[in-house]
């Protein structure tokens, strides 16, 4: 079991999708054990709509056990989770100020969906079906990789599909452009989001764009260190730290 070693200013997590078969929640619990954060932000889609109340209580009980009593928890709403409250902190967005006095918009990112043309029902079904098949292939592939080969990180069929599809890459590019423009109009320095399950840390049009990724495929998250640095990491970056 990972021991808590590193104190940080903030931990940013998105798209856990608790209640979904593919959610790798046990890895997240280990990350919560590893870091001692002053603040933790859950940036939407913490829960799937199914089994909402049961999974909500399980998550909150675990957070109480895994986090310091001094840690402040904040929940932002995504498109999958509905009403979720913790200490009356239930938010659509947050303006977060880093140690370096940089101001970041924390938002799930599903507001972008309203700007996209509606796809046909057939295309929606096809896309979701392919995605779930790819998630199963992730599990099967990595079962054999970790069993028979010495590897520290999984191979993601889903990432291969996303990186190879011009349609998906175009969607991701438009998503990034929309959110960075949205942050720029509000005179902010950056945006920290989730939603598309595609972790990223880059500068776009002078705006710092960070996407937390997810806990379905990437097991990724963002931290702000005590020195004020924002880092995009995965569970596998700390899993073998001793």
N, C-alpha and C positions, 0 to 999 in steps of 0.2 A: 504494500500500500504506500502511495506517495505521502510524504510528510510535508506539512505546511512549512515552507521555507522563506517565501518571499512576500514582503509587505509591499503593497501597491496603493496608489491613490484611487484607482477605479478599475472595475471589470465590466466589460460590455459584452452581452450575450444576446443572440437572436435565434429565432426559428428552432426551438427545441422540439416542438410538436409532440409534447407528451400525450400519450394515448394512442399514438401511431406506432405500428409494429416496428418500423425502422428507426425510431428514436433511440439514440445511443446515450441514454440518460445516465447510465452508470459511469461512463467516462466523464460526463459533466460533473458528477458528484466528486470525482477524484480531483478535478480542477478546483472545485470549491474547497476541498481539503488542502490543496497545495498553496493557494494564495490567501493572504489576509488583506482584504480590500477595505478601504474606508467607505466606498460606495459600490453597489452592484446595480447595473441597469439591465433589465430584461426588455429588449427592444422588439417586442411583438412576436406573435405566433409561439408563445410559450406553451400553449396548450392547443391540441386539436379540439374541435367542438364536441367530439364524442368523449364520453366519460369525463365531462368537464369537472363536475364537483369533486368526484373521487380523486382525479389526478391533481386538481388544484390543492386539495388538502395534503396529499402525499408530498407534493413539491414544497409547500410551505413548511410542513413538519421537518423535512430534510434540510431545508435552508436554515431553519432555526438551529438544527444540530450541527451543520457544517460551517456556518459562518459565525464570526465573532458577534457578541452582543452589541458591540460598538458599530457594526457594519449597518449602513443605511441601505435599504432595498427599495428600488423603484421599478414599477411595471408600466410599460407602454403597450398600447393595444395594437394588435395586428389584424389581419383579415380572417385568420382562423380562430383565434381565441376571442371570446366575447367579453362579458364583464368579469374582470378579475381585480380584486382589491387586496391591498396589504398596507395596513397602517394608513388608510385613506390616501395612499399614493397610487392613483390610477390616472395615467396621462396619455394624451394624444401625441405630445411632443415635449421635448425639454431643450433648453439652451444650456449647454454644459461649458464651463470655463475651465481651461487647463491651468496648470501651474504657470505656464508661459503667458497667461492672459489671452489665449486664443479661444474664440467662441465657436462652438460646434453645435449644429442642429442634430439632435437625436430624434430619429423618426423611423418607423418601420419601413415605409416606402411604398405601401400599397396605394397611396394617392396617385401614383403614376398610372395605375391600371385604368383609371377613368379617362386618361388621355389617349389610350390605345384603342384602335378600332376593334370592335367585338368580333371574335372569331366565330366561325360556324360551329355548331354543336358537334359535327363530325370531327373537326380539327381539334377541338377541346378534348374530346374523348380519346382521339388518337394520341395527342400529346401526353395526356395523363397516363394512358396505358403503356406507352413506350417508357415513360419515366419510372413507373413502378416495376416494369420488367428489368430495366437497367439497375434499379436498386437491388433487386433479387440477384442479379449478376454480380453486383458489388460484393454481396455477402458470400456467394459461392466462390468467387475468384479469391477473395482474401482469406477464406477458410483454408484453402490449400496453400496459399502463399505463406501464411503465418505458421502453418503446420509443417511444411516441408522445406521452406527456405528461410534464410536469415535476413529478415527485412524489418525495418523500423517503422515504415509508413505503408498504408494500404494503396492498392491500385484502384482507381475509381473509373469504372466504365462510364458512369454518368458524366464525369469531367471530360472524358474522351469525346463523348457525343456532343457535349456543349461546345467544346473547342473546335470540333470539326464541322459544326452546322453554321452556315452563314446566316440562316434565319435567326437562330438563337443568339449568335454574336451581335447581330444587328439590334435585336431586342435589348440585350444587355447594354450596348452602347447608347441607345436612346434613353434607357433607364438612368444611366450615369449622368448623361447630359441634362436630363430633366431635373434631377435632384441637385446637381451642382449649380445649375442656373437658378433654381429655387433658393438655395442657400446664398448665392451671390446677390440676388435681388434684396435679400434681407440683411445684407452687409455683414455676413458671417464669414468666418475663416474656413469652415469645413462642415462636413456632414458625416454622421455615423449612422448607418442604416443596416437593413437586412433584406428579407423578402425573397430575393431571387436565388438564394443558395449558391452564391458565387463570391467568395471572399476576395477582398481587394484592398490595396493600400497604395494610392497614387494621387498625383496632382493633376487636376483637370481645369483648365482655364483659371489658374491661380487659386483654385479651391481644393482643399484637401479632402479627397473622397475616401472614406473607409467603409467597407462592408464587412460585417461580423461573420458572414457565412451562415453556417447552420450546424445542427447536430443530427442530421439525417445522413449526410454524406461526409462533410469535411471535418466535423468536430473542431471548429475554429472559433476564435474569440479575439477580442481586443483588450489590451490593458493600457493604462497610463501608469508609468513607473513613478517612483518617488522623485525622480529627476525631471518629470514632466514629459517624457518621451512616450508617444503612442506607438504601440507595437501590435501587429497582427500575428497571432500564433495559433498553433493547433495543439490538441491534446498530446499528439505524438512528439512534439518538441520538448515536453517535460516528462513524458511517461517513463523514460529511462534515466532520468536525472537522479543521482544518488547523493 
